[in-house]
Amino acid sequence: MTLDRVTLDRVTPDHGDDGSSPVGPRLKVDIITIFPDYLAPLEMSLLGKARARGLVDVQVHDLRAWTSDVHRTVDDQPYGGGPGMVMRPEPWWAALTTVTGRARPDQAGSPERPRVIVPTPSGRPFTQSLAAELAAAPWLVFCCGRYEGIDSRVVEAWADDEVSIGDYVLSGGEVATLVMLEAVTRLVPGVVGNAESVVDDSFSHGLLEGPVYTRPVTWEGQDVPAILRSGDHGAIARWRRDEALRRTAHRRPDLLAGLTLSDADRQAIDSPARDAADRTSEPSTGSP
């Protein structure tokens, strides 16, 4: 049958020196949802630019294209009673069969199987390490559930991961999918212009990122820390790690448990922040 699906156009990669991909997208993404318009932000910002350059190929599919009744029904009452509705297995099974090219999730000899992800508050936590893992995959499929979720027989058969973006409940998986894709695609080579920006992100080294500053030097009576203007790259690197350690200890002490800390690290955590002293250690000229 001809599928009535909403698709973000596949972009033919450029062959220039502008960071475009000469061999096709580095990451393919399919998203199945009953609200395709919810995914409009995929056209914007870094991800939109990555698509335009052929680095990432994103296609959004309307689940209702795989329904068979005049009302395009995708949900029904839950067995065992209770509030809410459950998404029926038939359209999901048909959609995943078409999108993945497999008649069954365990079919042998069929095309390469993507990594199928179901966003759900009952899934394992989404972390920076998982984002990096997904960024290394060639093909991802996100299944955006609604109501009380997708019939468990579909999830058990098809899903490789059930993932939660936090201990709270959303109305559907679309927002969670956008969050995950934002984190995943910026790790795809070429998507972020300055690769060091990704290396220094929060969580990349197990710590929260410390404070950042730009021009002007003085703003509302507060100066940029003098050490950041010193030109001493070793001292700047130590200052940034110290501030990251202090911030992590204050806001997310649980993250420190999994790190190997040096004596200098522990001293930084135990000592008061040096921000104020650094900002007033030399006269400000108001220039870089």
KAHUDA-V292475 format. One record per backbone hydrogen bond with DSSP energy under -0.5 kcal/mol. NH is the residue of the N-H (numbers start at 1). CO is the residue of the C=O. Records with the same first field share a line. If there is no record, write none. Layout:
NH->CO / CO
This chain:
3->1
5->3
7->5
9->7
13->11
14->53
21->53
22->20
26->55
27->55
28->138
29->57
30->140
31->59
32->142
33->61
38->35
39->36
40->37
42->39
43->40
44->41
48->44
49->45
50->46
51->47
52->48
53->49
54->51
55->50
56->50
57->27
58->56
59->29
61->31
63->33 / 61
65->62
66->63
67->64
72->69
76->86
78->84
81->78
86->76
87->149
88->74
92->88
93->89
94->90
95->91
96->92
97->93
98->94
99->95
100->96
101->97
102->97
107->104
110->107
115->139
116->114
117->141
118->161
119->117 / 143
120->163
123->120
124->162
126->164
127->125
131->127
132->128
133->129
134->130
135->131
136->132
137->134
140->28
141->115
142->30
143->117
144->32 / 142
145->143
147->171
148->85
149->146
151->87
154->151
155->151
156->152
157->153
158->154
159->155
160->116
161->116
163->118 / 161
164->124
168->166
173->145
177->173
178->174
179->175
180->176
181->177
182->178
183->179
184->180
185->181
186->182
187->184
188->185
191->188
193->191
195->193
197->194
198->194 / 195
199->195
200->196
201->198
203->207
204->201
206->203
219->222
222->219
224->217
226->278
228->225
229->226
230->227
233->231
236->232
237->233
238->234
239->235
240->236
241->237
242->238
243->239
244->240
245->241
246->242
247->243
248->244
249->245
250->246
251->247
252->248
255->252
256->253
257->253 / 254
258->255
259->256
261->259
266->262
267->263
268->264
269->265
270->266
271->267
278->274
279->275
280->276
281->278
